[in-house]
Amino acid sequence: MSLVDYHELINILFYMCNSTLVLWLDSCGEDQVWKGIKVTLDDYELKVRAQGDKEFSPVYPFMLQIGSSLAEVTSSQ
């Protein structure tokens, strides 16, 4: 799946109900979930920078930290 597909998938997921999202998360590996989240975070970063803002939401660095930790754990297994 390409990064564009992940981005489209994340956009669709935001409109799905929680039960469907939970089923999707259960059917994916951690690496797939992280890739989808990472694409969304990258898009957010581009939009913030394009607006000339220098400050990100406090959640942004937290999500990056969690994701990179998850990626390290999955790759070491």
C-alpha positions as CSV (number, residue, x, y, z in Angstrom):
1,M,0.0,0.0,0.0
2,S,1.4,3.4,-0.9
3,L,1.6,6.4,1.4
4,V,-1.2,8.0,-0.6
5,D,-3.4,5.0,0.0
6,Y,-2.6,5.2,3.8
7,H,-3.5,8.8,3.8
8,E,-6.8,8.1,2.0
9,L,-7.5,5.2,4.4
10,I,-6.9,7.4,7.5
11,N,-9.3,10.0,6.1
12,I,-12.0,7.3,5.6
13,L,-11.4,5.9,9.1
14,F,-12.1,9.3,10.7
15,Y,-15.6,9.0,9.3
16,M,-16.2,5.4,10.4
17,C,-17.9,4.5,13.6
18,N,-15.8,3.3,16.5
19,S,-16.7,-0.4,16.2
20,T,-15.5,-0.4,12.6
21,L,-12.3,1.4,13.5
22,V,-11.6,-1.2,16.3
23,L,-12.1,-4.0,13.8
24,W,-9.7,-2.4,11.4
25,L,-7.1,-1.9,14.1
26,D,-7.5,-5.5,15.2
27,S,-6.9,-6.7,11.6
28,C,-3.8,-4.7,11.1
29,G,-0.3,-5.1,12.5
30,E,1.3,-2.4,14.6
31,D,3.5,-1.4,11.7
32,Q,0.5,-0.8,9.4
33,V,-1.3,1.2,12.1
34,W,1.8,3.3,12.7
35,K,2.3,3.9,8.9
36,G,-1.3,5.3,8.7
37,I,-0.9,7.5,11.7
38,K,2.6,8.7,10.5
39,V,1.2,9.8,7.1
40,T,-1.5,11.8,8.9
41,L,1.1,13.4,11.2
42,D,3.3,14.2,8.2
43,D,0.3,15.9,6.5
44,Y,-0.4,17.9,9.6
45,E,3.2,19.0,9.8
46,L,3.1,20.2,6.1
47,K,-0.1,22.1,6.7
48,V,1.3,23.8,9.8
49,R,4.5,24.8,8.0
50,A,2.6,26.0,4.9
51,Q,0.5,28.3,7.1
52,G,3.8,29.8,8.4
53,D,3.1,28.5,11.9
54,K,6.1,27.4,14.0
55,E,4.1,25.9,16.8
56,F,2.6,22.5,16.7
57,S,-0.2,21.0,18.8
58,P,1.2,19.5,22.0
59,V,-0.1,16.2,20.8
60,Y,2.1,16.1,17.7
61,P,5.5,15.4,19.4
62,F,3.8,13.0,21.8
63,M,2.3,11.0,18.9
64,L,5.7,10.9,17.1
65,Q,7.4,9.7,20.2
66,I,4.8,6.9,20.7
67,G,5.0,5.9,17.1
68,S,8.7,5.7,16.9
69,S,8.8,3.7,20.1
70,L,6.3,1.3,18.6
71,A,8.2,1.0,15.4
72,E,11.4,0.2,17.3
73,V,9.6,-2.5,19.4
74,T,8.1,-4.1,16.3
75,S,11.3,-4.1,14.3
76,S,13.2,-5.8,17.2
77,Q,10.8,-8.7,17.4
